[in-house]
Amino acid sequence: MNAERGARVVVGVDRSPQGLAALRAAAAQAARRGAPLHAVRVEALWSDSDTKQIDAAFKDAFGGVPGGLTVLRSIQPPPVASALAEYADGPEDLLVIGSSGRGLWHALWSGSVPLACIRKARCELLVVPPPPLARELRGRRRWRRRQPDLWSRFEHETAANRG
């Protein structure tokens, strides 16, 4: 940890709706604090295309890198929560991450980056909830209604195959 470096805003970058919401919140915090924005992507085997993914996330979120904002790109090795918490190692740093919003049950079964970051981070942590559209789309995937015409066709084809 370098005590002379000053405050930083660190954000985990991916191109999901939750990741883009976190990127927008991090950019706003960096501008408000007058701090550089460190865009961190976590990849096991990285290449130049991973830094292009960071640029693509900025393009998706803002149409490009916002003017007047100092952005530093970094690729870190997994696991995600450890990589982000170790990168944002100063007490004056702010770590910004997106939340899937799937709840405690999902976190228990598949793990939760925000919960792991809460345990590991030594700086302020901002967990950004998913945007309303992401919650709506997730709800549609989870509880699909059975379509009567599709189900009746399946039953008809099954009865025809039996005899």
C-alpha positions in Angstrom: 0.0 0.0 0.0 1.4 3.4 -1.0 0.3 6.1 1.4 1.4 8.9 -1.0 -0.7 7.9 -3.9 -3.9 9.6 -2.8 -7.5 8.5 -3.1 -8.6 6.3 -6.0 -12.0 5.0 -7.2 -11.7 1.3 -8.2 -14.4 -0.4 -10.2 -14.8 -4.0 -11.3 -15.6 -3.9 -15.0 -17.8 -6.2 -17.1 -20.4 -5.6 -19.7 -23.4 -6.9 -17.9 -26.2 -4.4 -17.0 -25.0 -4.6 -13.3 -21.4 -4.0 -14.4 -22.4 -1.0 -16.5 -24.4 0.5 -13.6 -21.4 0.1 -11.3 -19.2 1.8 -14.0 -21.6 4.8 -14.2 -21.6 5.1 -10.4 -17.9 4.8 -10.1 -17.3 7.5 -12.8 -19.7 9.8 -10.9 -17.8 9.2 -7.6 -14.4 9.7 -9.3 -15.6 13.0 -10.8 -17.1 14.1 -7.5 -14.0 13.3 -5.5 -11.5 14.5 -8.1 -9.9 11.0 -8.1 -8.6 8.8 -10.9 -10.9 5.9 -11.9 -9.2 2.5 -11.9 -11.1 0.2 -14.2 -10.2 -3.4 -13.2 -11.1 -6.5 -15.2 -10.4 -9.9 -13.7 -9.3 -12.6 -16.1 -7.4 -15.8 -15.7 -5.5 -15.6 -19.0 -5.5 -12.1 -20.3 -4.6 -10.5 -23.6 -5.0 -7.1 -25.3 -8.6 -8.0 -26.0 -9.4 -7.7 -22.3 -8.3 -4.0 -22.2 -10.5 -3.6 -25.3 -13.4 -5.1 -23.2 -12.8 -2.3 -20.7 -13.0 0.3 -23.5 -16.1 -1.4 -24.8 -17.8 -1.2 -21.4 -17.1 2.6 -21.3 -18.5 2.8 -24.8 -21.7 0.9 -23.7 -22.1 3.0 -20.6 -21.1 6.4 -21.8 -20.4 6.3 -25.6 -16.7 6.4 -24.7 -14.5 7.5 -21.9 -16.0 10.6 -20.2 -14.0 13.8 -20.7 -12.2 15.3 -17.7 -11.9 11.8 -16.1 -8.5 10.1 -15.6 -9.0 6.4 -16.3 -6.4 3.7 -15.7 -7.0 0.2 -16.9 -5.8 -2.9 -15.2 -6.2 -6.7 -15.7 -5.9 -8.8 -12.5 -5.9 -12.6 -11.9 -8.9 -14.3 -10.2 -10.6 -14.8 -7.9 -12.7 -11.7 -8.5 -13.4 -10.6 -4.9 -9.8 -11.1 -3.8 -8.4 -9.3 -6.9 -10.6 -6.3 -6.4 -10.1 -6.1 -2.6 -6.3 -6.3 -3.0 -6.2 -3.7 -5.8 -8.2 -1.2 -3.7 -5.9 -1.6 -0.7 -5.8 1.9 0.6 -8.1 3.2 3.4 -8.8 6.3 1.2 -9.9 4.2 -1.8 -13.4 3.5 -2.9 -14.3 0.1 -4.4 -17.4 0.1 -6.5 -19.0 -3.2 -7.6 -22.3 -4.2 -9.1 -24.8 -6.5 -7.5 -26.8 -9.1 -9.3 -29.7 -8.5 -7.0 -30.5 -12.2 -7.0 -30.7 -12.3 -3.2 -29.3 -14.4 -0.4 -30.4 -17.8 -1.7 -28.4 -17.3 -5.0 -25.4 -16.0 -3.0 -25.4 -19.1 -0.8 -25.4 -21.5 -3.7 -23.1 -19.8 -6.2 -21.2 -17.3 -4.1 -21.4 -13.5 -4.0 -18.7 -11.1 -5.1 -20.3 -8.2 -3.0 -20.4 -10.4 0.1 -16.9 -11.6 -0.4 -15.7 -8.0 -1.0 -17.4 -6.8 2.2 -15.4 -9.4 4.1 -12.1 -8.6 2.4 -12.1 -4.9 1.6 -10.0 -2.5 3.6 -11.6 0.6 2.1 -15.0 2.1 1.5 -17.3 -0.2 -0.6 -20.2 0.9 -2.8 -22.4 -1.9 -4.0 -24.6 -0.7 -6.8 -28.0 -2.5 -7.3 -28.9 -3.8 -10.7 -30.9 -1.4 -13.0 -34.6 -1.9 -13.2 -34.4 -3.4 -16.7 -32.0 -6.1 -15.5 -34.3 -7.0 -12.6 -37.3 -7.2 -15.0 -35.4 -9.4 -17.5 -34.2 -11.7 -14.8 -37.7 -12.1 -13.5 -39.0 -13.0 -17.0 -36.4 -15.7 -17.4 -36.9 -17.2 -13.9 -40.7 -17.6 -14.1 -41.7 -18.5 -17.6 -45.3 -19.2 -18.1 -46.2 -22.4 -19.8 -47.6 -21.7 -23.2 -50.8 -23.7 -23.8 -50.3 -24.1 -27.5 -46.7 -25.4 -27.0 -47.8 -27.8 -24.2 -50.8 -29.1 -26.2 -48.6 -29.7 -29.2 -46.1 -31.6 -27.0 -48.9 -33.8 -25.5 -50.4 -34.4 -29.0 -47.0 -35.5 -30.4 -46.3 -37.7 -27.4 -49.8 -39.4 -27.8 -49.2 -39.9 -31.5 -45.8 -41.6 -30.9 -47.3 -44.0 -28.4 -49.7 -45.5 -30.7 
